[in-house]
Amino acid sequence: MAVEFNDANFEAEVLNSDKLSVIDFWAQWCGPCLALGPTIEALATEYDGKVNVGKLNVDENPNISMEYGITSIPAVLFIKNGQVVDKQVGAAPKSVLDKKIQAHL
């Protein structure tokens, strides 16, 4: 199951992790975000234990969203060793996100 990232746990769960983290920036009112949800859940299951896959609600966690310059959602950031290594803005098929994960494992 996808992790719920937030302003409080982001540093510990993402920035200080030795694993690749995949963060889906989303909001409840965003149709494309809701459409991407099952894909994020599938990736979380597939990469369980190998990659931190989760979601961050931009309405509930404005600090992290502003820090990373998130202006369009859905936006998926790929963070490794505290640095953004890749990004996908807009809904994308699982194969696209999968390819980006594989490139950074």
DSSP file (Angstrom, degrees, kcal/mol; ACC not computed):
  #  RESIDUE AA STRUCTURE BP1 BP2  ACC     N-H-->O    O-->H-N    N-H-->O    O-->H-N    TCO  KAPPA ALPHA  PHI   PSI    X-CA   Y-CA   Z-CA
    1    1 A M              0   0    0      0, 0.0    52,-0.2     0, 0.0    40,-0.1   0.000 360.0 360.0 360.0 141.7    0.0    0.0    0.0
    2    2 A A        -     0   0    0      1,-0.1    52,-0.3    52,-0.1     2,-0.2  -0.350 360.0-118.6 -65.0 140.0    1.2    3.5   -0.8
    3    3 A V  E     -a   54   0A   0     50,-2.4    52,-2.7     1,-0.1     2,-1.0  -0.496  17.5-126.3 -76.0 146.0    2.7    5.5    2.1
    4    4 A E  E     -a   55   0A   0     50,-0.2     2,-0.2    -2,-0.2    52,-0.2  -0.834  30.3-163.6 -93.9 101.0    1.0    8.7    3.1
    5    5 A F  E     +a   56   0A   0     50,-2.5    52,-0.5    -2,-1.0     2,-0.3  -0.558  15.8 166.0 -81.2 150.2    3.8   11.3    3.0
    6    6 A N     >  -     0   0    0     -2,-0.2     4,-1.7    50,-0.1     3,-0.2  -0.926  53.0 -86.2-152.7 177.0    3.2   14.6    4.8
    7    7 A D  T  4 S+     0   0    0     -2,-0.3     4,-0.4     1,-0.2    54,-0.1   0.849 124.0  50.7 -57.0 -34.9    5.1   17.7    6.1
    8    8 A A  T  4 S+     0   0    0      1,-0.2     4,-0.3     2,-0.1    -1,-0.2   0.866 120.7  28.5 -75.0 -37.8    5.8   15.9    9.4
    9    9 A N  T  > S+     0   0    0     -3,-0.2     4,-3.1     1,-0.1     5,-0.4   0.469  92.2  96.0-104.5  -1.0    7.3   12.6    8.0
   10   10 A F  H  X>S+     0   0    0     -4,-1.7     4,-2.6     1,-0.2     5,-1.5   0.902  85.2  47.7 -60.2 -45.6    8.8   13.8    4.7
   11   11 A E  I  4>S+     0   0    0     -4,-0.4     5,-2.4     3,-0.2    -1,-0.2   0.943 119.1  38.8 -62.6 -47.6   12.3   14.3    5.9
   12   12 A A  I  45S+     0   0    0     -4,-0.3    -2,-0.2     3,-0.2    -1,-0.2   0.922 123.8  38.7 -68.6 -44.8   12.5   10.9    7.7
   13   13 A E  I  <5S+     0   0    0     -4,-3.1    -3,-0.2     3,-0.1    -2,-0.2   0.809 134.5  13.1 -79.3 -31.3   10.7    8.9    5.2
   14   14 A V  I ><5S+     0   0    0     -4,-2.6     3,-1.0    -5,-0.4    68,-0.4   0.825 126.6  41.3-111.8 -60.8   12.0   10.4    2.0
   15   15 A L  I 3 <S+     0   0    0     -5,-1.5    -3,-0.2     1,-0.3    -4,-0.2   0.843 121.9  40.1 -67.2 -34.6   15.1   12.7    2.4
   16   16 A N  T 3 <S+     0   0    0     -5,-2.4    -1,-0.3    -6,-0.3     2,-0.2   0.365  93.3 109.8 -95.2   5.5   16.8   10.4    4.9
   17   17 A S    <   -     0   0    0     -3,-1.0    64,-0.5    -6,-0.2    65,-0.2  -0.532  61.2-148.9 -81.5 146.3   15.9    7.2    3.2
   18   18 A D  S    S+     0   0    0     -2,-0.2     2,-0.2    62,-0.1    -1,-0.1   0.440  78.1  80.8 -89.5   0.0   18.6    5.1    1.4
   19   19 A K  S    S-     0   0    0     -5,-0.1    62,-0.3     1,-0.1     2,-0.2  -0.652  93.8 -95.6-100.9 159.8   15.9    3.9   -1.0
   20   20 A L  E     -b   51   0A   0     30,-0.5    32,-2.7    -2,-0.2     2,-0.4  -0.538  41.5-150.7 -65.1 136.8   14.4    5.6   -4.1
   21   21 A S  E     -bC  52  79A   0     58,-2.9    58,-2.8    -2,-0.2     2,-0.6  -0.956   9.6-161.9-116.0 135.8   11.2    7.4   -3.2
   22   22 A V  E     -bC  53  78A   0     30,-3.6    32,-2.8    -2,-0.4     2,-0.5  -0.967  13.0-169.6-116.5 114.6    8.4    8.0   -5.6
   23   23 A I  E     -bC  54  77A   0     54,-2.8    54,-2.4    -2,-0.6     2,-0.8  -0.925  11.7-156.9-115.9 120.0    6.0   10.7   -4.4
   24   24 A D  E     -bC  55  76A   0     30,-2.7    32,-2.9    -2,-0.5     2,-0.6  -0.847  10.1-154.2 -93.6 109.7    2.7   11.4   -6.1
   25   25 A F  E     +bC  56  75A   0     50,-3.4    50,-1.5    -2,-0.8     2,-0.3  -0.777  36.2 148.5 -84.4 120.8    1.6   15.0   -5.4
   26   26 A W  E     -b   57   0A   0     30,-2.1    32,-2.9    -2,-0.6    33,-0.4  -0.844  36.7-146.2-145.9 173.9   -2.2   15.0   -5.6
   27   27 A A    >   -     0   0    0     -2,-0.3     3,-1.4    30,-0.2     7,-0.2  -0.982  28.5-120.0-147.5 152.5   -5.5   16.5   -4.3
   28   28 A Q  T 3  S+     0   0    0     -2,-0.3     6,-0.1     1,-0.3    -1,-0.1   0.803 112.6  52.8 -61.7 -31.9   -8.9   15.1   -3.8
   29   29 A W  T 3  S+     0   0    0      4,-0.0     2,-0.8    -3,-0.0    -1,-0.3   0.460  86.1  99.3 -85.1  -1.9  -10.5   17.5   -6.3
   30   30 A C    <>  -     0   0    0     -3,-1.4     4,-2.1     1,-0.2    -3,-0.2  -0.778  56.0-163.0 -96.2 108.3   -8.1   16.6   -9.1
   31   31 A G  H  > S+     0   0    0     -2,-0.8     4,-2.0     1,-0.2     5,-0.2   0.921  90.9  47.9 -54.8 -52.5   -9.6   14.2  -11.6
   32   32 A P  H  > S+     0   0    0      0, 0.0     4,-1.6     0, 0.0    -1,-0.2   0.845 109.8  55.8 -60.5 -31.7   -6.3   13.1  -13.3
   33   33 A C  H  > S+     0   0    0      2,-0.2     4,-1.1     1,-0.2    -2,-0.2   0.929 107.6  47.6 -63.9 -44.1   -4.9   12.6   -9.7
   34   34 A L  H  < S+     0   0    0     -4,-2.1     3,-0.3     1,-0.2    -1,-0.2   0.866 109.9  53.3 -65.2 -35.5   -7.7   10.2   -8.8
   35   35 A A  H  < S+     0   0    0     -4,-2.0     4,-0.4     1,-0.2    -1,-0.2   0.832 108.6  50.2 -67.3 -31.8   -7.1    8.4  -12.1
   36   36 A L  H >X S+     0   0    0     -4,-1.6     4,-2.0    -5,-0.2     3,-0.7   0.709  89.2  86.8 -78.5 -20.3   -3.4    8.0  -11.3
   37   37 A G  H 3X S+     0   0    0     -4,-1.1     4,-2.3    -3,-0.3     5,-0.2   0.873  85.8  49.0 -49.3 -51.7   -4.2    6.6   -7.8
   38   38 A P  H 3> S+     0   0    0      0, 0.0     4,-2.2     0, 0.0    -1,-0.3   0.836 109.8  53.9 -61.5 -31.1   -4.5    2.9   -8.7
   39   39 A T  H <> S+     0   0    0     -3,-0.7     4,-2.3    -4,-0.4    -2,-0.2   0.919 108.8  48.1 -67.1 -43.4   -1.3    3.1  -10.7
   40   40 A I  H  X S+     0   0    0     -4,-2.0     4,-2.3     1,-0.2    -1,-0.2   0.910 111.6  50.3 -63.2 -42.2    0.6    4.4   -7.6
   41   41 A E  H  X S+     0   0    0     -4,-2.3     4,-2.0     2,-0.2    -1,-0.2   0.903 109.9  50.8 -62.1 -41.2   -1.0    1.7   -5.5
   42   42 A A  H  X S+     0   0    0     -4,-2.2     4,-2.6     1,-0.2    -2,-0.2   0.906 111.0  47.9 -63.8 -41.5    0.1   -1.0   -8.0
   43   43 A L  H  X S+     0   0    0     -4,-2.3     4,-2.6     2,-0.2    -1,-0.2   0.888 108.7  54.9 -65.8 -38.6    3.7    0.4   -8.0
   44   44 A A  H  < S+     0   0    0     -4,-2.3    -1,-0.2     1,-0.2    -2,-0.2   0.900 112.7  42.9 -60.8 -40.9    3.7    0.4   -4.2
   45   45 A T  H >< S+     0   0    0     -4,-2.0     3,-1.0     2,-0.2    -2,-0.2   0.926 115.0  49.0 -69.2 -46.0    2.8   -3.3   -4.2
   46   46 A E  H 3< S+     0   0    0     -4,-2.6    -2,-0.2     1,-0.2    -1,-0.2   0.869 120.2  35.4 -63.4 -39.3    5.2   -4.2   -6.9
   47   47 A Y  T >X S+     0   0    0     -4,-2.6     3,-2.4    -5,-0.2     4,-2.4   0.133  81.2 152.8-104.8  19.7    8.2   -2.4   -5.4
   48   48 A D  T <4 S+     0   0    0     -3,-1.0     4,-0.1     1,-0.3    -3,-0.1  -0.266  74.9   9.3 -53.7 126.5    7.3   -3.1   -1.7
   49   49 A G  T 34 S+     0   0    0      2,-0.3    -1,-0.3    -5,-0.1     3,-0.1   0.204 127.1  62.7  88.0 -16.6   10.5   -3.2    0.3
   50   50 A K  T <4 S+     0   0    0     -3,-2.4   -30,-0.5     1,-0.3     2,-0.4   0.742 107.9  24.2-108.5 -34.5   12.6   -1.9   -2.6
   51   51 A V  E  < S- b   0  20A   0     -4,-2.4     2,-0.9    -7,-0.2    -1,-0.3  -0.993  72.6-125.2-136.1 138.7   11.2    1.6   -3.3
   52   52 A N  E     - b   0  21A   0    -32,-2.7   -30,-3.6    -2,-0.4     2,-0.5  -0.769  36.1-178.8 -82.0 109.4    9.3    4.0   -1.1
   53   53 A V  E     + b   0  22A   0     -2,-0.9   -50,-2.4   -32,-0.2     2,-0.3  -0.949  17.6 132.4-113.8 126.0    6.1    4.7   -3.1
   54   54 A G  E     -ab   3  23A   0    -32,-2.8   -30,-2.7    -2,-0.5     2,-0.3  -0.941  44.6-109.1-160.3-178.0    3.6    7.1   -1.7
   55   55 A K  E     -ab   4  24A   0    -52,-2.7   -50,-2.5    -2,-0.3     2,-0.4  -0.895  13.7-160.9-124.0 149.0    1.2   10.1   -2.0
   56   56 A L  E     -ab   5  25A   0    -32,-2.9   -30,-2.1    -2,-0.3     2,-0.6  -0.968  18.2-138.5-132.5 116.9    1.3   13.6   -0.7
   57   57 A N  E  >  - b   0  26A   0    -52,-0.5     4,-1.4    -2,-0.4     3,-0.2  -0.634   9.4-156.4 -76.4 117.0   -1.9   15.6   -0.5
   58   58 A V  T  4 S+     0   0    0    -32,-2.9    -1,-0.2    -2,-0.6   -31,-0.1   0.796  90.5  54.5 -68.3 -29.0   -1.0   19.2   -1.7
   59   59 A D  T  4 S+     0   0    0    -33,-0.4    -1,-0.2     1,-0.2   -32,-0.1   0.866 115.4  38.5 -71.0 -36.0   -3.9   20.8    0.1
   60   60 A E  T  4 S+     0   0    0      1,-0.2    -2,-0.2    -3,-0.2    -1,-0.2   0.641 124.2  39.5 -88.8 -16.2   -3.0   19.2    3.5
   61   61 A N     X  +     0   0    0     -4,-1.4     4,-1.5     1,-0.1    -1,-0.2  -0.534  61.8 156.3-134.1  66.3    0.8   19.6    3.1
   62   62 A P  H  >  +     0   0    0      0, 0.0     4,-2.5     0, 0.0     5,-0.2   0.774  67.0  65.1 -67.8 -25.9    1.5   23.0    1.4
   63   63 A N  H  > S+     0   0    0      2,-0.2     4,-2.4     1,-0.2     5,-0.1   0.949 106.1  40.0 -64.3 -49.6    5.1   23.3    2.8
   64   64 A I  H  > S+     0   0    0     -3,-0.2     4,-1.8     2,-0.2    -1,-0.2   0.906 114.8  54.2 -66.2 -40.9    6.6   20.4    0.9
   65   65 A S  H  <>S+     0   0    0     -4,-1.5     5,-2.6     1,-0.2    -2,-0.2   0.920 112.5  43.2 -59.4 -44.5    4.6   21.2   -2.2
   66   66 A M  H ><5S+     0   0    0     -4,-2.5     3,-1.5     1,-0.2    -1,-0.2   0.901 109.1  57.9 -67.8 -40.7    6.0   24.8   -2.2
   67   67 A E  H 3<5S+     0   0    0     -4,-2.4    -1,-0.2     1,-0.3    -2,-0.2   0.852 112.4  40.6 -58.6 -35.8    9.5   23.6   -1.4
   68   68 A Y  T 3<5S-     0   0    0     -4,-1.8    -1,-0.3    -5,-0.1    -2,-0.2   0.307 112.8-117.4 -98.2   8.6    9.5   21.5   -4.6
   69   69 A G  T < 5 +     0   0    0     -3,-1.5     2,-0.8     1,-0.2    -3,-0.2   0.845  44.6 177.6  64.4  35.6    7.7   24.0   -6.8
   70   70 A I      < +     0   0    0     -5,-2.6    -1,-0.2    -6,-0.2     3,-0.1  -0.632  17.4 150.0 -76.4 112.1    4.7   21.9   -7.4
   71   71 A T        +     0   0    0     -2,-0.8     2,-0.4     1,-0.3    -1,-0.2   0.564  62.2  44.4-116.5 -18.6    2.4   24.1   -9.5
   72   72 A S  S    S-     0   0    0     18,-0.0    -1,-0.3     2,-0.0    18,-0.1  -0.990  84.1-117.9-128.9 137.8    0.6   21.4  -11.6
   73   73 A I  S    S+     0   0    0     -2,-0.4   -40,-0.1     1,-0.1     2,-0.1  -0.947  85.1  46.5-127.8 153.1   -0.8   18.1  -10.3
   74   74 A P  S    S+     0   0    0      0, 0.0    16,-3.7     0, 0.0     2,-0.4   0.463  75.4 162.0 -71.1 146.9   -0.6   15.2  -10.6
   75   75 A A  E     -CD  25  89A   0    -50,-1.5   -50,-3.4    14,-0.2     2,-0.5  -0.998  22.7-159.2-133.1 131.9    3.2   15.5  -10.3
   76   76 A V  E     -CD  24  88A   0     12,-3.1    12,-2.4    -2,-0.4     2,-0.4  -0.955   7.5-164.6-115.1 120.7    5.4   12.5   -9.4
   77   77 A L  E     -CD  23  87A   0    -54,-2.4   -54,-2.8    -2,-0.5     2,-0.6  -0.839   9.6-151.6-104.2 143.2    8.8   13.2   -8.1
   78   78 A F  E     -CD  22  86A   0      8,-2.5     7,-3.3    -2,-0.4     8,-1.3  -0.963  20.6-174.7-112.8 113.7   11.5   10.6   -7.9
   79   79 A I  E     +CD  21  84A   0    -58,-2.8   -58,-2.9    -2,-0.6     2,-0.4  -0.938   9.3 173.5-119.2 129.7   13.9   11.4   -5.0
   80   80 A K  E >  S- D   0  83A   0      3,-2.7     3,-1.9    -2,-0.5   -60,-0.1  -1.000  72.1  -3.9-136.1 133.3   17.1    9.5   -4.2
   81   81 A N  T 3  S-     0   0    0    -64,-0.5    -1,-0.1    -2,-0.4   -66,-0.1   0.855 130.9 -56.2  52.8  38.5   19.7   10.4   -1.6
   82   82 A G  T 3  S+     0   0    0    -68,-0.4     2,-0.4   -65,-0.2    -1,-0.3   0.472 117.8 105.8  79.4   1.8   17.7   13.6   -0.8
   83   83 A Q  E <  S-D   80   0A   0     -3,-1.9    -3,-2.7   -68,-0.1     2,-0.6  -0.906  75.7-115.9-119.5 143.4   17.8   14.8   -4.4
   84   84 A V  E     +D   79   0A   0     -2,-0.4    -5,-0.3    -5,-0.2     3,-0.1  -0.652  35.6 172.3 -72.9 120.1   15.1   14.9   -7.2
   85   85 A V  E     +     0   0A   0     -7,-3.3     2,-0.3    -2,-0.6    -6,-0.2   0.575  62.8   1.8-106.7 -14.1   16.4   12.6   -9.9
   86   86 A D  E     -D   78   0A   0     -8,-1.3    -8,-2.5     2,-0.0     2,-0.3  -0.978  59.7-159.5-165.1 165.8   13.4   12.5  -12.1
   87   87 A K  E     -D   77   0A   0     -2,-0.3     2,-0.4   -10,-0.2   -10,-0.2  -0.994   6.5-165.0-154.0 145.4    9.9   14.0  -12.5
   88   88 A Q  E     -D   76   0A   0    -12,-2.4   -12,-3.1    -2,-0.3     2,-0.5  -0.951  10.5-165.2-135.1 115.4    6.6   13.3  -14.2
   89   89 A V  E     +D   75   0A   0     -2,-0.4   -14,-0.2   -14,-0.2   -16,-0.1  -0.878  59.2  17.7-102.8 130.9    4.0   16.0  -14.5
   90   90 A G  S    S-     0   0    0    -16,-3.7   -14,-0.1    -2,-0.5     2,-0.1  -0.028 106.2 -49.5  94.0 157.8    0.5   14.9  -15.5
   91   91 A A        -     0   0    0    -18,-0.1    -2,-0.1   -16,-0.1   -58,-0.1  -0.370  62.4-178.9 -63.4 140.4   -1.1   11.5  -15.5
   92   92 A A        -     0   0    0     -4,-0.1   -53,-0.1    -2,-0.1    -2,-0.1  -0.974  30.8 -97.8-140.3 152.2    1.1    8.8  -17.1
   93   93 A P    >>  -     0   0    0      0, 0.0     4,-1.5     0, 0.0     3,-1.0  -0.294  38.9-108.8 -67.0 157.8    0.7    5.1  -17.8
   94   94 A K  H 3> S+     0   0    0      1,-0.3     4,-3.0     2,-0.2     5,-0.2   0.845 116.7  62.8 -55.0 -37.2    2.3    2.7  -15.4
   95   95 A S  H 3> S+     0   0    0      1,-0.2     4,-2.0     2,-0.2    -1,-0.3   0.858 102.2  50.1 -60.6 -35.9    4.9    1.7  -18.0
   96   96 A V  H <> S+     0   0    0     -3,-1.0     4,-1.7     2,-0.2    -1,-0.2   0.935 114.6  42.8 -68.1 -46.8    6.3    5.3  -18.0
   97   97 A L  H  X S+     0   0    0     -4,-1.5     4,-2.3     1,-0.2    -2,-0.2   0.888 112.6  54.4 -66.9 -38.5    6.6    5.4  -14.3
   98   98 A D  H  X S+     0   0    0     -4,-3.0     4,-2.7     1,-0.2    -1,-0.2   0.902 106.7  51.2 -60.0 -43.3    8.0    1.9  -14.1
   99   99 A K  H  X S+     0   0    0     -4,-2.0     4,-1.7    -5,-0.2    -1,-0.2   0.891 109.7  49.8 -63.3 -40.4   10.7    2.8  -16.6
  100  100 A K  H  X S+     0   0    0     -4,-1.7     4,-0.6     2,-0.2    -1,-0.2   0.890 111.2  49.1 -66.4 -39.8   11.7    5.9  -14.5
  101  101 A I  H >< S+     0   0    0     -4,-2.3     3,-1.5     1,-0.2     4,-0.4   0.949 109.7  51.3 -63.0 -47.9   11.9    3.7  -11.4
  102  102 A Q  H >< S+     0   0    0     -4,-2.7     3,-0.9     1,-0.3    -1,-0.2   0.848 103.5  59.7 -58.3 -34.7   14.0    1.1  -13.1
  103  103 A A  H 3< S+     0   0    0     -4,-1.7    -1,-0.3     1,-0.2    -2,-0.2   0.720 111.6  39.6 -66.9 -20.5   16.4    3.8  -14.3
  104  104 A H  T <<        0   0    0     -3,-1.5    -1,-0.2    -4,-0.6    -2,-0.2   0.287 360.0 360.0-116.4  10.1   17.2    4.8  -10.7
  105  105 A L    <         0   0    0     -3,-0.9    -1,-0.1    -4,-0.4    -2,-0.1   0.474 360.0 360.0 -81.4 360.0   17.3    1.5   -8.9
